[in-house]
């Protein structure tokens, strides 16, 4: 414990820790966790943080999440998400609307998914030639995270579309976030597909969306023969 009391942390260390805790317990918000961590630390003039004197460090809840994280890492050998992930781009129809899905890949396996409208005003429009790229995780100043999509156009220039989550319908975003959480825990993709397919959702529109997500993820199972992201699902 004495070593912990003498430890110093950069602001980026706290941001990364807050992000990891939110991945473990989705009921936590990045902003709340960041505020809690800062409240339990004191900041030096050089900008680094260290545990505040006479502090019990973290609350029982966050300590439990830390233990959970450490045990999970030891048991599964799961890699920490790199800042940039390769991703495939899949396009599908949701009723009469055109949608796009971004499937982030870690070691060639689906790790996270983002979906939304192909629309200039409320969503995102990409050139038809864009079938892959990178999902880049960045930290905002308030401790929250955002995910950007980067791709290379035909002229070789790298284009970045910022804030995937901010561009998409919140309800669909939350469903996709839960699906990503399951993928990150390395559940076999066949089982993830079965889980999503079995969801009983009330709206016809969201059921159509669900079918599009299932068809996209099936591309990474042994039950689908199409592996070209250029093909619409």
C-alpha positions as CSV (number, residue, x, y, z in Angstrom):
1,X,0.0,0.0,0.0
2,X,2.9,2.3,0.7
3,X,4.0,2.0,-3.0
4,X,0.4,3.0,-4.0
5,X,0.6,6.1,-1.9
6,X,3.8,7.2,-3.6
7,X,2.6,6.5,-7.1
8,X,2.0,9.3,-9.5
9,X,-0.3,9.3,-12.5
10,X,-0.7,11.4,-15.6
11,X,-4.1,12.8,-16.7
12,X,-4.0,10.2,-19.5
13,X,-3.6,7.5,-16.9
14,X,-6.8,8.6,-15.2
15,X,-8.7,8.8,-18.5
16,X,-7.6,5.3,-19.4
17,X,-8.6,3.9,-16.0
18,X,-12.0,5.6,-16.2
19,X,-12.6,4.2,-19.6
20,X,-11.6,0.6,-18.5
21,X,-14.0,0.9,-15.5
22,X,-16.9,1.9,-17.7
23,X,-16.2,-1.1,-19.9
24,X,-16.6,-3.4,-16.8
25,X,-19.7,-1.7,-15.4
26,X,-21.9,-0.1,-18.1
27,X,-24.0,1.6,-15.3
28,X,-21.0,3.8,-14.6
29,X,-20.5,7.0,-16.7
30,X,-17.0,8.1,-17.7
31,X,-17.6,11.6,-16.4
32,X,-18.7,10.4,-13.0
33,X,-15.8,8.0,-12.7
34,X,-13.3,10.6,-13.8
35,X,-14.7,13.1,-11.2
36,X,-14.5,10.4,-8.5
37,X,-10.9,9.6,-9.4
38,X,-9.9,13.2,-9.3
39,X,-11.6,13.7,-6.0
40,X,-9.5,10.9,-4.5
41,X,-6.3,12.4,-5.9
42,X,-4.4,15.6,-5.4
43,X,-2.8,17.3,-8.4
44,X,0.8,18.5,-8.3
45,X,1.9,21.7,-10.1
46,X,3.5,19.6,-12.8
47,X,0.0,18.3,-13.6
48,X,0.5,14.7,-12.3
49,X,-1.9,13.1,-9.8
50,X,-1.1,11.2,-6.6
51,X,-3.4,9.7,-3.9
52,X,-4.7,12.3,-1.5
53,X,-3.3,12.0,2.1
54,X,-5.4,9.9,4.5
55,X,-7.6,8.7,1.7
56,X,-9.0,5.2,1.5
57,X,-8.3,5.4,-2.2
58,X,-11.2,4.1,-4.3
59,X,-14.7,3.3,-3.2
60,X,-15.7,-0.3,-2.7
61,X,-17.6,-0.3,-6.0
62,X,-14.6,0.9,-8.1
63,X,-12.2,-1.4,-6.2
64,X,-14.4,-4.3,-7.0
65,X,-14.4,-3.3,-10.7
66,X,-10.6,-3.1,-10.6
67,X,-10.4,-6.6,-9.1
68,X,-12.9,-7.8,-11.7
69,X,-10.8,-6.2,-14.5
70,X,-7.5,-7.8,-13.3
71,X,-9.1,-11.3,-12.8
72,X,-10.8,-11.1,-16.2
73,X,-7.5,-10.1,-17.9
74,X,-5.7,-13.0,-16.2
75,X,-8.3,-15.5,-17.0
76,X,-9.0,-14.6,-20.6
77,X,-5.7,-13.0,-21.7
78,X,-7.9,-10.3,-23.4
79,X,-5.8,-7.6,-24.9
80,X,-6.3,-3.9,-24.1
81,X,-8.0,-2.2,-27.0
82,X,-5.5,-0.3,-29.1
83,X,-6.3,3.3,-29.9
84,X,-6.9,2.4,-33.5
85,X,-8.7,-0.7,-34.7
86,X,-9.1,-1.9,-38.3
87,X,-12.7,-2.1,-39.3
88,X,-15.0,-3.3,-42.1
89,X,-17.8,-1.2,-43.4
90,X,-21.1,-3.0,-44.2
91,X,-24.2,-1.3,-45.7
92,X,-27.8,-2.5,-45.2
93,X,-31.4,-1.5,-45.6
94,X,-33.6,-0.6,-42.5
95,X,-37.1,-0.4,-44.0
96,X,-36.7,2.2,-46.7
97,X,-33.6,3.8,-45.1
98,X,-30.0,3.1,-46.0
99,X,-27.8,2.2,-43.0
100,X,-24.1,1.6,-42.5
101,X,-22.4,-0.7,-39.9
102,X,-18.8,-0.3,-38.8
103,X,-17.3,-3.5,-37.4
104,X,-14.1,-3.0,-35.5
105,X,-11.7,-6.0,-35.6
106,X,-9.1,-7.1,-33.0
107,X,-6.9,-9.9,-34.3
108,X,-9.3,-10.4,-37.2
109,X,-12.3,-11.0,-34.8
110,X,-15.3,-8.6,-34.3
111,X,-14.6,-6.5,-31.2
112,X,-17.2,-3.7,-31.5
113,X,-19.9,-2.4,-33.8
114,X,-21.3,1.0,-34.7
115,X,-24.4,1.5,-36.8
116,X,-26.3,4.5,-38.2
117,X,-28.1,6.2,-41.1
118,X,-26.3,7.0,-44.3
119,X,-27.5,10.6,-44.2
120,X,-25.8,14.0,-44.5
121,X,-27.9,15.7,-41.8
122,X,-28.5,13.0,-39.2
123,X,-25.9,10.3,-40.0
124,X,-22.9,9.7,-42.1
125,X,-22.3,9.4,-45.9
126,X,-19.3,7.6,-47.2
127,X,-18.0,7.1,-50.8
128,X,-19.3,3.8,-52.1
129,X,-15.7,2.7,-52.6
130,X,-15.0,2.8,-48.8
131,X,-15.3,-0.7,-47.5
132,X,-12.8,-0.6,-44.6
133,X,-10.8,1.8,-42.5
134,X,-10.0,2.4,-38.8
135,X,-12.1,3.1,-35.7
136,X,-10.0,5.4,-33.5
137,X,-10.7,5.9,-29.8
138,X,-10.0,9.4,-28.6
139,X,-10.5,11.1,-25.2
140,X,-12.4,14.3,-24.7
141,X,-11.2,16.9,-22.2
142,X,-14.0,16.0,-19.7
143,X,-12.9,12.4,-19.5
144,X,-15.5,10.9,-21.8
145,X,-14.4,9.0,-24.9
146,X,-15.5,9.3,-28.5
147,X,-14.9,7.1,-31.5
148,X,-13.9,8.4,-34.9
149,X,-13.8,6.7,-38.3
150,X,-10.8,7.2,-40.5
151,X,-10.4,5.9,-44.1
152,X,-8.1,6.5,-47.1
153,X,-9.7,7.9,-50.2
154,X,-8.8,6.9,-53.7
155,X,-6.2,9.7,-53.9
156,X,-4.4,8.3,-50.8
157,X,-5.5,11.0,-48.4
158,X,-6.6,10.0,-44.9
159,X,-10.1,11.3,-44.1
160,X,-11.5,11.3,-40.5
161,X,-15.1,11.4,-39.5
162,X,-15.3,12.5,-35.8
163,X,-17.8,11.4,-33.2
164,X,-19.6,8.2,-34.6
165,X,-21.8,8.1,-31.5
166,X,-22.9,11.7,-31.8
167,X,-24.1,11.1,-35.3
168,X,-26.4,8.2,-34.7
169,X,-29.8,7.6,-33.1
170,X,-29.3,7.2,-29.3
171,X,-31.5,4.1,-29.0
172,X,-29.6,2.2,-31.7
173,X,-26.3,3.4,-30.3
174,X,-27.2,1.9,-26.9
175,X,-28.1,-1.4,-28.4
176,X,-24.9,-1.4,-30.4
177,X,-22.9,-0.6,-27.2
178,X,-24.4,-3.6,-25.4
179,X,-23.6,-5.8,-28.4
180,X,-20.0,-4.5,-28.4
181,X,-19.7,-5.3,-24.7
182,X,-20.6,-8.9,-25.4
183,X,-18.1,-9.1,-28.3
184,X,-15.3,-7.6,-26.1
185,X,-15.8,-10.5,-23.6
186,X,-14.9,-12.8,-26.5
187,X,-18.2,-14.7,-26.7
188,X,-18.1,-16.8,-29.9
189,X,-19.5,-14.7,-32.8
190,X,-22.0,-17.6,-33.6
191,X,-23.4,-17.2,-30.1
192,X,-23.5,-13.4,-30.3
193,X,-25.5,-13.7,-33.6
194,X,-27.9,-16.2,-31.9
195,X,-28.3,-13.9,-28.9
196,X,-29.1,-10.8,-31.1
197,X,-31.5,-12.8,-33.3
198,X,-33.4,-14.0,-30.3
199,X,-34.1,-10.5,-28.9
200,X,-37.8,-9.7,-28.8
201,X,-38.0,-6.1,-29.8
202,X,-41.3,-4.2,-30.1
203,X,-40.7,-1.9,-33.1
204,X,-40.7,-3.2,-36.6
205,X,-38.0,-0.7,-37.5
206,X,-35.7,-1.8,-34.8
207,X,-36.3,-5.4,-35.7
208,X,-35.3,-4.7,-39.2
209,X,-32.1,-3.0,-37.9
210,X,-31.5,-6.1,-35.7
211,X,-31.7,-8.2,-38.9
212,X,-29.1,-6.0,-40.6
213,X,-26.7,-6.3,-37.6
214,X,-27.2,-10.1,-37.6
215,X,-26.4,-10.3,-41.3
216,X,-23.3,-8.2,-40.9
217,X,-21.9,-10.2,-38.0
218,X,-22.7,-13.5,-39.8
219,X,-19.9,-12.6,-42.2
220,X,-17.5,-13.5,-39.5
221,X,-18.9,-16.9,-38.8
222,X,-18.6,-20.3,-40.6
223,X,-22.2,-20.1,-41.7
224,X,-21.8,-17.3,-44.2
225,X,-19.9,-17.6,-47.5
226,X,-19.7,-13.8,-48.2
227,X,-16.6,-12.1,-46.8
228,X,-16.5,-9.1,-49.0
229,X,-17.5,-5.9,-47.2
230,X,-18.4,-4.4,-50.6
231,X,-21.4,-6.6,-50.7
232,X,-24.6,-5.1,-49.2
233,X,-26.1,-7.1,-46.4
